[in-house]
Amino acid sequence: MASSNEYLQFILGQLFELEEITYRPMMGEYIIYYRGKIVGGIYDDRLLVKPAKTAISYMPSATYELPYEGAKEMLLVDEVEDKSFLRGLFNAIYEDLPEPKKRK
């Protein structure tokens, strides 16, 4: 099942106060970037983030879920209604995320 544009717009609205939130459509889903780094994505109308150490400590009871068949597990963000929680999560995990790969 592909993610809806409505859910994407809801998540983008929740993250509105963060600078440099971008996304890229990918096979019916959406990859979410924060300041140029891939933070996670929207898969089947669920917000999933990479399981960086800070994300795990920020959401100790989060469940691991597969974004799609054959992918690595990611953390499900349940508290998408809480704007301040989402801002804090994205700011916390930013430093743990790898730098974007340079294109040749």
C-alpha positions as CSV (number, residue, x, y, z in Angstrom):
1,M,0.0,0.0,0.0
2,A,1.4,3.4,-1.0
3,S,1.4,6.3,1.4
4,S,-1.1,9.1,0.9
5,N,-0.2,12.7,0.1
6,E,-2.5,13.8,2.9
7,Y,-0.4,11.9,5.5
8,L,2.8,13.4,4.0
9,Q,1.4,16.9,4.3
10,F,0.3,16.2,7.9
11,I,3.8,15.1,8.8
12,L,5.4,18.1,7.0
13,G,3.0,20.3,8.9
14,Q,4.1,18.8,12.2
15,L,7.7,19.5,11.3
16,F,7.1,23.0,9.9
17,E,9.2,24.8,12.5
18,L,12.3,22.8,11.6
19,E,14.4,24.3,8.9
20,E,15.4,22.3,5.9
21,I,12.9,19.5,6.0
22,T,12.6,18.0,2.5
23,Y,11.3,14.8,1.0
24,R,11.6,12.7,-2.1
25,P,8.9,10.5,-3.5
26,M,10.2,6.9,-3.9
27,M,8.0,4.1,-5.3
28,G,4.8,5.4,-3.7
29,E,6.5,6.2,-0.4
30,Y,8.4,9.3,0.8
31,I,12.0,9.6,2.0
32,I,12.3,12.4,4.7
33,Y,15.5,14.5,4.9
34,Y,16.5,16.9,7.6
35,R,19.3,19.3,6.7
36,G,20.4,17.1,3.9
37,K,20.5,13.8,5.8
38,I,18.1,11.0,5.5
39,V,16.2,10.7,8.8
40,G,13.6,8.2,7.7
41,G,10.5,8.1,5.7
42,I,6.8,7.6,5.4
43,Y,5.9,4.1,4.5
44,D,2.3,2.8,4.4
45,D,1.2,6.0,6.2
46,R,3.6,5.4,9.0
47,L,6.5,7.7,10.0
48,L,9.6,5.5,10.5
49,V,13.1,6.8,11.4
50,K,16.5,5.3,11.3
51,P,17.4,3.4,14.5
52,A,20.3,5.7,15.5
53,K,21.4,5.4,19.1
54,T,19.9,8.7,20.0
55,A,16.5,7.8,18.4
56,I,16.5,4.6,20.4
57,S,17.2,6.4,23.7
58,Y,14.6,9.2,22.7
59,M,12.0,6.5,22.1
60,P,12.9,3.6,24.3
61,S,9.6,1.7,23.8
62,A,9.4,2.2,20.1
63,T,8.8,-0.8,18.0
64,Y,10.9,-1.9,15.1
65,E,9.1,-2.3,11.8
66,L,10.0,-3.0,8.2
67,P,9.3,-0.1,5.8
68,Y,9.0,-2.7,3.0
69,E,9.9,-6.3,2.2
70,G,13.6,-6.8,2.3
71,A,14.5,-3.5,4.0
72,K,16.3,-2.9,7.3
73,E,14.1,-2.4,10.3
74,M,13.3,1.2,11.4
75,L,11.7,2.7,14.4
76,L,8.0,3.5,14.3
77,V,7.2,7.0,15.6
78,D,3.9,6.8,17.4
79,E,3.8,10.3,18.7
80,V,3.2,12.1,15.4
81,E,0.5,14.3,17.0
82,D,3.1,16.0,19.3
83,K,5.0,18.6,17.3
84,S,7.6,19.3,20.1
85,F,8.3,15.6,20.4
86,L,9.0,15.3,16.7
87,R,11.2,18.4,16.6
88,G,13.2,17.1,19.5
89,L,13.5,13.6,17.9
90,F,14.8,15.0,14.6
91,N,17.2,17.4,16.4
92,A,18.5,14.5,18.6
93,I,19.2,12.0,15.9
94,Y,20.6,14.5,13.3
95,E,24.2,14.2,14.7
96,D,24.1,10.4,14.7
97,L,23.1,10.2,11.0
98,P,25.8,9.8,8.4
99,E,26.7,12.6,6.1
100,P,25.1,12.4,2.6
101,K,27.2,10.6,0.1
102,K,28.8,12.9,-2.5
103,R,27.5,12.3,-6.0
104,K,30.1,11.7,-8.7
